[in-house]
Amino acid sequence: MLTQPRRVCLNRAVPDPASIEAVRAAVEAIVPARGDRPGGAELHVHVHVVDALDRFLPGFVDLTAMLLGAYAVDVRPGASFTELTAEERTEVLRAMSLEDNPDMRDIVDGLLVFTYGGMYSEWSGYEREAGALRPPRAWEAVGFHGPSEGHPDYRES
C-alpha cells in the first residue's frame, strides 16, 4: 500500500521511494560487495534497474516491490524485504523464481538482467555530472579490458 501519492514526471508516474529502496535491497542481494570490490548498491545500480523496469512497464517497480514484500513475510513474519538479511533476501528471490507462474519468474529475471547489466556494462562507469565515461570498476575485477576495435588482421587500413 502506498503511503503517499505518486509523483508524476514527464507524464510517467515516479515509483514510490519505498519501492526504490526495495529494488536497491534486491540489487544488493544479487551483487553484494566482496572484500574491497563494491557491490551493486555501492555503485547505485538500483538506479539503472528502476529506470529500466519503469521504462519497460510503468508501475512495474511498485509491483515488484509489493511482491518482494509479500514473499518476505514467508521468510521472516512481520519483516519487510529491506529488513531481511542478504541470505533471507536471496531466499525470497529464489522462492519467487521457483514459482510455476511465468510472470513471477519474469519479474526475477528482470531484476537479474537489469542488475547484471548495470553492474557490468559501461553504465556503472559513466559519471553523469562530468559527462565522462570511465572503465567501470567491475571490468577490472573480472579482467575485462573494455571494447576492442577488433582483431588487427581484420581491420581496414
LOMI-93412 format. One record per residue (C-alpha): residue in three letters; residue number from 1; y, z, x. Coordinates in steps of 0.05 Angstrom, whole numbers. Example, Ala and Ser with C-alpha at 12.3 -4.5 7.8 and 13.67 -1.06 7.14 Angstrom:
% residues 2
<fifi res="Ala" n="1" py="-90" pz="156" px="246"/>
<fifi res="Ser" n="2" py="-21" pz="143" px="273"/>
END
This chain:
% residues 157
<fifi res="Met" n="1" py="0" pz="0" px="0"/>
<fifi res="Leu" n="2" py="68" pz="-20" px="28"/>
<fifi res="Thr" n="3" py="116" pz="38" px="33"/>
<fifi res="Gln" n="4" py="179" pz="-4" px="40"/>
<fifi res="Pro" n="5" py="200" pz="-72" px="12"/>
<fifi res="Arg" n="6" py="181" pz="-132" px="54"/>
<fifi res="Arg" n="7" py="238" pz="-164" px="92"/>
<fifi res="Val" n="8" py="246" pz="-240" px="88"/>
<fifi res="Cys" n="9" py="265" pz="-283" px="147"/>
<fifi res="Leu" n="10" py="274" pz="-359" px="141"/>
<fifi res="Asn" n="11" py="241" pz="-359" px="73"/>
<fifi res="Arg" n="12" py="180" pz="-323" px="101"/>
<fifi res="Ala" n="13" py="161" pz="-251" px="87"/>
<fifi res="Val" n="14" py="160" pz="-210" px="151"/>
<fifi res="Pro" n="15" py="97" pz="-167" px="160"/>
<fifi res="Asp" n="16" py="104" pz="-93" px="147"/>
<fifi res="Pro" n="17" py="116" pz="-53" px="212"/>
<fifi res="Ala" n="18" py="53" pz="-12" px="199"/>
<fifi res="Ser" n="19" py="13" pz="-76" px="194"/>
<fifi res="Ile" n="20" py="42" pz="-100" px="261"/>
<fifi res="Glu" n="21" py="21" pz="-33" px="291"/>
<fifi res="Ala" n="22" py="-50" pz="-42" px="264"/>
<fifi res="Val" n="23" py="-54" pz="-111" px="297"/>
<fifi res="Arg" n="24" py="-28" pz="-80" px="362"/>
<fifi res="Ala" n="25" py="-84" pz="-29" px="358"/>
<fifi res="Ala" n="26" py="-135" pz="-84" px="347"/>
<fifi res="Val" n="27" py="-108" pz="-123" px="406"/>
<fifi res="Glu" n="28" py="-113" pz="-60" px="449"/>
<fifi res="Ala" n="29" py="-186" pz="-52" px="428"/>
<fifi res="Ile" n="30" py="-203" pz="-126" px="442"/>
<fifi res="Val" n="31" py="-169" pz="-130" px="511"/>
<fifi res="Pro" n="32" py="-159" pz="-59" px="537"/>
<fifi res="Ala" n="33" py="-124" pz="-42" px="602"/>
<fifi res="Arg" n="34" py="-173" pz="-35" px="660"/>
<fifi res="Gly" n="35" py="-152" pz="3" px="722"/>
<fifi res="Asp" n="36" py="-88" pz="-30" px="747"/>
<fifi res="Arg" n="37" py="-96" pz="-90" px="702"/>
<fifi res="Pro" n="38" py="-54" pz="-89" px="639"/>
<fifi res="Gly" n="39" py="-86" pz="-98" px="572"/>
<fifi res="Gly" n="40" py="-63" pz="-137" px="512"/>
<fifi res="Ala" n="41" py="-20" pz="-81" px="485"/>
<fifi res="Glu" n="42" py="18" pz="-74" px="551"/>
<fifi res="Leu" n="43" py="31" pz="-148" px="552"/>
<fifi res="His" n="44" py="54" pz="-147" px="479"/>
<fifi res="Val" n="45" py="0" pz="-197" px="460"/>
<fifi res="His" n="46" py="3" pz="-169" px="389"/>
<fifi res="Val" n="47" py="70" pz="-205" px="380"/>
<fifi res="His" n="48" py="34" pz="-271" px="392"/>
<fifi res="Val" n="49" py="-24" pz="-251" px="346"/>
<fifi res="Val" n="50" py="23" pz="-230" px="289"/>
<fifi res="Asp" n="51" py="63" pz="-294" px="296"/>
<fifi res="Ala" n="52" py="1" pz="-339" px="298"/>
<fifi res="Leu" n="53" py="-32" pz="-304" px="239"/>
<fifi res="Asp" n="54" py="31" pz="-305" px="198"/>
<fifi res="Arg" n="55" py="43" pz="-379" px="212"/>
<fifi res="Phe" n="56" py="-29" pz="-394" px="194"/>
<fifi res="Leu" n="57" py="-26" pz="-358" px="127"/>
<fifi res="Pro" n="58" py="37" pz="-319" px="107"/>
<fifi res="Gly" n="59" py="16" pz="-249" px="87"/>
<fifi res="Phe" n="60" py="-47" pz="-252" px="128"/>
<fifi res="Val" n="61" py="-22" pz="-198" px="176"/>
<fifi res="Asp" n="62" py="-14" pz="-148" px="120"/>
<fifi res="Leu" n="63" py="-82" pz="-167" px="91"/>
<fifi res="Thr" n="64" py="-115" pz="-159" px="160"/>
<fifi res="Ala" n="65" py="-83" pz="-90" px="169"/>
<fifi res="Met" n="66" py="-106" pz="-68" px="100"/>
<fifi res="Leu" n="67" py="-177" pz="-88" px="116"/>
<fifi res="Leu" n="68" py="-176" pz="-54" px="184"/>
<fifi res="Gly" n="69" py="-153" pz="9" px="148"/>
<fifi res="Ala" n="70" py="-207" pz="3" px="95"/>
<fifi res="Tyr" n="71" py="-261" pz="-3" px="148"/>
<fifi res="Ala" n="72" py="-230" pz="53" px="190"/>
<fifi res="Val" n="73" py="-246" pz="105" px="137"/>
<fifi res="Asp" n="74" py="-320" pz="87" px="142"/>
<fifi res="Val" n="75" py="-317" pz="103" px="216"/>
<fifi res="Arg" n="76" py="-275" pz="167" px="211"/>
<fifi res="Pro" n="77" py="-259" pz="191" px="140"/>
<fifi res="Gly" n="78" py="-185" pz="201" px="129"/>
<fifi res="Ala" n="79" py="-163" pz="164" px="192"/>
<fifi res="Ser" n="80" py="-121" pz="101" px="195"/>
<fifi res="Phe" n="81" py="-142" pz="45" px="241"/>
<fifi res="Thr" n="82" py="-87" pz="63" px="290"/>
<fifi res="Glu" n="83" py="-111" pz="135" px="294"/>
<fifi res="Leu" n="84" py="-181" pz="114" px="316"/>
<fifi res="Thr" n="85" py="-204" pz="116" px="388"/>
<fifi res="Ala" n="86" py="-215" pz="50" px="425"/>
<fifi res="Glu" n="87" py="-291" pz="57" px="413"/>
<fifi res="Glu" n="88" py="-281" pz="70" px="339"/>
<fifi res="Arg" n="89" py="-234" pz="10" px="333"/>
<fifi res="Thr" n="90" py="-288" pz="-33" px="366"/>
<fifi res="Glu" n="91" py="-338" pz="-5" px="315"/>
<fifi res="Val" n="92" py="-291" pz="-27" px="258"/>
<fifi res="Leu" n="93" py="-285" pz="-97" px="287"/>
<fifi res="Arg" n="94" py="-360" pz="-101" px="297"/>
<fifi res="Ala" n="95" py="-373" pz="-78" px="225"/>
<fifi res="Met" n="96" py="-325" pz="-130" px="198"/>
<fifi res="Ser" n="97" py="-356" pz="-185" px="240"/>
<fifi res="Leu" n="98" py="-425" pz="-169" px="214"/>
<fifi res="Glu" n="99" py="-406" pz="-177" px="141"/>
<fifi res="Asp" n="100" py="-441" pz="-232" px="101"/>
<fifi res="Asn" n="101" py="-374" pz="-255" px="76"/>
<fifi res="Pro" n="102" py="-350" pz="-314" px="119"/>
<fifi res="Asp" n="103" py="-277" pz="-297" px="102"/>
<fifi res="Met" n="104" py="-285" pz="-229" px="134"/>
<fifi res="Arg" n="105" py="-315" pz="-260" px="196"/>
<fifi res="Asp" n="106" py="-256" pz="-309" px="198"/>
<fifi res="Ile" n="107" py="-208" pz="-251" px="199"/>
<fifi res="Val" n="108" py="-242" pz="-221" px="260"/>
<fifi res="Asp" n="109" py="-248" pz="-290" px="292"/>
<fifi res="Gly" n="110" py="-173" pz="-300" px="282"/>
<fifi res="Leu" n="111" py="-158" pz="-233" px="315"/>
<fifi res="Leu" n="112" py="-203" pz="-251" px="374"/>
<fifi res="Val" n="113" py="-179" pz="-322" px="384"/>
<fifi res="Phe" n="114" py="-106" pz="-307" px="380"/>
<fifi res="Thr" n="115" py="-113" pz="-244" px="423"/>
<fifi res="Tyr" n="116" py="-150" pz="-282" px="478"/>
<fifi res="Gly" n="117" py="-102" pz="-340" px="471"/>
<fifi res="Gly" n="118" py="-42" pz="-294" px="480"/>
<fifi res="Met" n="119" py="-74" pz="-256" px="537"/>
<fifi res="Tyr" n="120" py="-100" pz="-313" px="579"/>
<fifi res="Ser" n="121" py="-52" pz="-370" px="563"/>
<fifi res="Glu" n="122" py="17" pz="-381" px="591"/>
<fifi res="Trp" n="123" py="44" pz="-342" px="531"/>
<fifi res="Ser" n="124" py="39" pz="-276" px="568"/>
<fifi res="Gly" n="125" py="75" pz="-304" px="628"/>
<fifi res="Tyr" n="126" py="135" pz="-331" px="591"/>
<fifi res="Glu" n="127" py="197" pz="-289" px="599"/>
<fifi res="Arg" n="128" py="235" pz="-304" px="535"/>
<fifi res="Glu" n="129" py="301" pz="-272" px="555"/>
<fifi res="Ala" n="130" py="305" pz="-311" px="621"/>
<fifi res="Gly" n="131" py="271" pz="-374" px="593"/>
<fifi res="Ala" n="132" py="225" pz="-373" px="654"/>
<fifi res="Leu" n="133" py="151" pz="-386" px="658"/>
<fifi res="Arg" n="134" py="113" pz="-347" px="710"/>
<fifi res="Pro" n="135" py="38" pz="-347" px="722"/>
<fifi res="Pro" n="136" py="10" pz="-293" px="676"/>
<fifi res="Arg" n="137" py="-19" pz="-232" px="710"/>
<fifi res="Ala" n="138" py="-85" pz="-245" px="675"/>
<fifi res="Trp" n="139" py="-93" pz="-311" px="712"/>
<fifi res="Glu" n="140" py="-92" pz="-276" px="779"/>
<fifi res="Ala" n="141" py="-141" pz="-224" px="754"/>
<fifi res="Val" n="142" py="-192" pz="-277" px="733"/>
<fifi res="Gly" n="143" py="-179" pz="-322" px="794"/>
<fifi res="Phe" n="144" py="-145" pz="-379" px="755"/>
<fifi res="His" n="145" py="-92" pz="-414" px="797"/>
<fifi res="Gly" n="146" py="-58" pz="-449" px="738"/>
<fifi res="Pro" n="147" py="-58" pz="-520" px="714"/>
<fifi res="Ser" n="148" py="-72" pz="-573" px="765"/>
<fifi res="Glu" n="149" py="-47" pz="-644" px="768"/>
<fifi res="Gly" n="150" py="-118" pz="-669" px="771"/>
<fifi res="His" n="151" py="-164" pz="-687" px="828"/>
<fifi res="Pro" n="152" py="-128" pz="-723" px="885"/>
<fifi res="Asp" n="153" py="-177" pz="-781" px="884"/>
<fifi res="Tyr" n="154" py="-158" pz="-797" px="812"/>
<fifi res="Arg" n="155" py="-82" pz="-791" px="816"/>
<fifi res="Glu" n="156" py="-39" pz="-852" px="815"/>
<fifi res="Ser" n="157" py="1" pz="-861" px="879"/>
END
